[in-house]
Amino acid sequence: MLDDSNAGYWEFALGAKLRMTNGNAFQALFNDFMTRVYGDDFIPIKPHGNLGDGGMDGHFMMNGTVYQCYGAENGHVLRHDYVCKKMKDDFEHARSTTDYMKEWRFTHNLVDGLTREMNDALQKIMQEAEPLGIKVRHFGLAGFRELLSKMSEADRVAVLGVKAVNDLQLERLPEEISALVKALMEEVRPVRDTIKEDPAGRVPINKLQINDIPEHWTVQIKFFLRYSQISRAVVTRSGDRKTPIQLPAYFRLKYETLRNEGLNPTQIILNLKALVVGQVIDLVDDLRDFAAMTLLADLFESCVIFEEAKKEELREVENDLAD
């Protein structure tokens, strides 16, 4: 099982690995996960000449499950119609060529979930497969989490290419967060006079619930908050007394702008992470994303977001006539 103290770090590393792995590389990654956990009970399938792979990228012999992989570039679907058609064609190919198939799983790297179009396509395949005695499911982030929890520490390091947090990383973290803060304050500078510096109110304890932050991101944010004292110290000693106030205020403004554009919580966090990560183009080592997530978690914790939602909740309680 995963050590709870490092669960958020492995969650972060897993999400990053899945997003950066696409196409054949994603299939290879999935096969690596499965063979490390299930050994020879899982058979990776590769195309053979003109025969192809028969609509099968992997076969779990213990229960007759066939896996078909789809690795989107950067974990993002661009052509929904193509993916939905491919999903349908792959299932039909596997069904018509595999009489021992008991279950078919659409296996993907979409960390934040399927699109509505893909979900509908999968449901339609599921309905068509049921009379044939074939279960249809998908295998995504939750499946990879389960596999990761069954691995040894050495196997986790091997498949994700990262080690758990060590002292050397923590020694270098302040310097890299400092570079982030400096770059972000350059973003703030042109609009700093228009930023409302006074917080809108007390930061609610249940902010993650108020903002409907998905579990995947909640685990990460809670993990990186353990290093918030490092981020807070860097921001405080930045040399500009306004930085500790204006940087969270700018972050809050960006958050609310994205919310008002109709983005959902996952899309908002992805945009904010892109804003932070985009400032570290010169940091190409293994701490690039780590420093960005530490600062992101700290900024999220130190500014008031969705205060309107909080007030709405309070009004609902005040107007409750049940008592």
C-alpha positions, 0 to 999 in steps of 0.5 A, a space after each residue: 500500500 502507498 504510504 499515506 504521508 506521500 500519497 499526494 506526491 505519488 498522485 501528483 507524479 502519476 497525473 504528470 506521467 499520464 499527461 505527458 505520455 501518449 500514443 504508443 508510449 502510453 500503451 507501453 506505460 500501461 503494459 509496464 504497470 500491469 506486468 509489474 503487478 500481475 506478472 505473466 497473468 497479463 499479456 501485452 499485445 503488439 501488432 504483427 506485420 499486416 495482421 495488426 493487434 486484433 483490437 487488443 493492446 493487452 489481455 488479462 488471462 485471469 478473467 478474460 479482460 481485453 484492454 484497448 489503449 488510447 493515449 491523448 496528447 497532453 491528456 486532452 482530447 482534440 477530436 471527440 468524433 474520432 475518438 468515439 468512432 475509434 472506441 466503437 471500431 476497436 470494440 467491434 474488432 476485439 469482439 469479432 476476433 476474440 471469443 474468450 473475451 469476457 470484459 473489454 476496457 477502454 484504457 486512457 490517460 485522461 486524468 480529469 475524466 472522459 468528455 460527455 461525448 466519450 461517456 455517451 459512446 462508452 454507454 452505447 457500447 456497454 448496452 450493445 455488449 450486455 446481450 453478448 455477455 461482455 462487460 464494458 468498462 473504462 480504465 483511467 486514473 482510478 485504475 492506475 492508482 490501484 496498480 500503483 498502490 500494489 507496487 513496491 517502492 522500487 517499481 513506483 520509481 521505475 514506472 514514474 521516473 521519480 523518487 519520493 521527496 528527499 532532503 536534496 529536493 527540499 534544500 533546492 525548493 526555496 531557490 526555485 520557488 523564489 524564481 517562480 515568485 519573481 516571474 509571477 510578480 512581473 505578471 502582477 506589476 502592470 495591474 498591481 494598482 488595480 488589485 484589491 489588496 484587502 482580502 474579501 473575508 476570512 479564508 473558509 476552512 472547508 474551501 476545498 469542499 466549497 469550490 468542489 475541488 475533485 479528489 485527485 486535486 484535493 489529495 495533491 493540494 493537501 500534500 503540497 500544503 505541508 511545504 507551504 511554510 517554505 513558500 510563505 517564507 520565500 514570498 515574505 522575504 521577496 524584497 517587496 512588502 506588497 508581494 505577500 498581499 498582492 500575489 494571493 490577491 492576483 491569484 484570487 482575481 485570476 481564479 474568479 475570472 476563470 470561474 466567471 467564464 464558466 469553467 469547472 473546478 478542474 479546468 480552473 485549476 489546470 489553467 492556474 497551474 499552467 499560469 504558474 508552471 509557465 513561469 518556470 521555463 528555465 527550470 528544466 530539472 525534476 523540481 519544475 512541477 514540484 515548485 509550481 505545485 507547492 506555490 499553487 497550493 500555498 496561494 490557494 490556501 492564502 486567498 479567499 475564493 468563491 466567497 459568494 458561495 460561502 455567503 450563499 451557504 450561510 444564507 441558506 442556513 439562516 433561512 432554514 425554517 426546519 427548526 
